[in-house]
Amino acid sequence: MNADKQICGLDPSSEYVDLAAEVFGILSDSTRIRIILALRRTAELSVNAIAEEVGKTRPGVSQHLARLRMARMVTTRQDGTKVLYRLSDEHASALVSEAIKQAEHSVANGQLPQHHHTMQG
């Protein structure tokens, strides 16, 4: 049992704890969260499409995408003269999804948030 936790890095003394904190730091920006959500909904998007989707300027979105690329959360694919962005894997999307669900709890005023109702149905 302990061996499984060590392999996955889930032990409190894991070498991945500091890196995990960096991941949360990268995702601590609302524009980056919006970008992850946009890419989650649509597999690949250009910078212009992402900028329109998240309501930000193209240069600003490009800077955020650069940070997400350095963190290996998004990857690119060239399509002619256009660069398309997509999520590298499902993990950033899952983190953002769970953070949104946690945020729903903070404003639920003692009620079950909507995500609990949809899970039961």
C-alpha positions in Angstrom: 0.0 0.0 0.0 2.8 2.5 0.9 4.7 1.4 -2.2 1.7 2.5 -4.3 1.6 5.9 -2.7 5.4 6.4 -3.2 5.2 5.5 -6.9 2.3 7.9 -7.6 3.9 10.6 -5.5 1.0 10.8 -3.1 3.0 10.6 0.0 3.5 13.9 2.0 7.3 13.5 1.7 7.1 13.0 -2.1 9.5 14.9 -4.4 6.4 16.0 -6.4 4.8 18.1 -3.7 6.7 21.3 -4.6 6.1 20.7 -8.3 2.4 20.3 -7.6 2.4 23.7 -5.8 3.9 25.1 -9.0 1.0 23.6 -11.0 -1.5 25.3 -8.7 0.4 28.5 -9.1 0.1 28.3 -12.9 -3.6 27.6 -12.5 -4.1 30.4 -10.0 -4.9 32.9 -12.9 -8.5 33.2 -14.0 -7.6 33.7 -17.6 -5.6 30.5 -17.6 -8.6 28.7 -16.0 -10.8 30.1 -18.8 -8.3 28.9 -21.4 -8.3 25.4 -19.9 -12.2 25.4 -19.9 -12.3 26.5 -23.5 -9.9 23.9 -24.6 -11.8 21.3 -22.6 -14.9 22.0 -24.5 -13.3 22.3 -27.9 -10.4 19.9 -28.6 -8.3 22.4 -30.6 -8.4 26.2 -30.9 -6.3 29.0 -32.4 -5.1 31.9 -30.3 -7.7 34.1 -31.9 -10.5 31.6 -31.1 -9.3 31.3 -27.5 -9.1 35.1 -27.1 -12.6 35.4 -28.3 -13.9 32.6 -26.1 -12.3 34.0 -23.0 -12.9 37.6 -23.7 -9.2 38.7 -23.7 -6.8 40.2 -26.2 -4.8 38.0 -28.5 -1.4 39.2 -27.1 -2.6 38.5 -23.5 -3.9 35.1 -24.4 -0.6 34.3 -26.2 1.4 35.1 -23.0 -0.9 32.8 -20.9 -0.6 30.0 -23.5 3.2 30.4 -23.4 3.1 29.7 -19.6 0.7 26.8 -20.1 3.0 25.4 -22.8 6.1 25.7 -20.5 4.2 23.8 -17.9 3.3 21.2 -20.5 -0.4 21.6 -19.9 -1.0 22.5 -23.5 0.6 21.5 -26.8 0.4 22.9 -30.3 -0.2 21.6 -33.8 0.6 23.5 -37.0 -2.3 23.7 -39.5 -1.0 25.6 -42.5 -0.2 29.0 -41.2 -2.4 28.6 -38.1 -1.2 27.2 -34.7 -3.8 25.2 -32.9 -3.7 24.6 -29.1 -5.0 21.7 -27.2 -4.7 20.2 -23.7 -1.7 17.9 -23.3 -3.7 15.4 -21.2 -6.8 15.3 -19.0 -5.1 16.4 -15.8 -5.2 20.2 -16.0 -8.9 19.9 -17.1 -9.6 17.6 -14.0 -7.9 20.1 -11.7 -9.8 23.0 -13.0 -13.1 21.0 -12.9 -12.5 20.1 -9.2 -11.6 23.7 -8.4 -14.8 25.0 -10.0 -16.8 22.4 -8.0 -15.0 23.5 -4.8 -15.8 27.1 -5.6 -19.5 26.2 -6.0 -19.4 24.9 -2.5 -18.1 28.2 -1.2 -21.2 30.0 -2.5 -23.8 27.3 -1.9 -25.1 28.8 1.4 -25.5 25.4 3.0 -27.2 23.9 0.0 -25.8 21.1 -2.2 -24.2 22.7 -5.3 -25.6 22.0 -8.8 -22.8 19.5 -9.5 -24.2 17.2 -6.8 -27.7 17.3 -8.3 -26.5 16.4 -11.7 -24.4 13.5 -10.3 -27.5 12.0 -8.6 -29.7 12.2 -11.7 
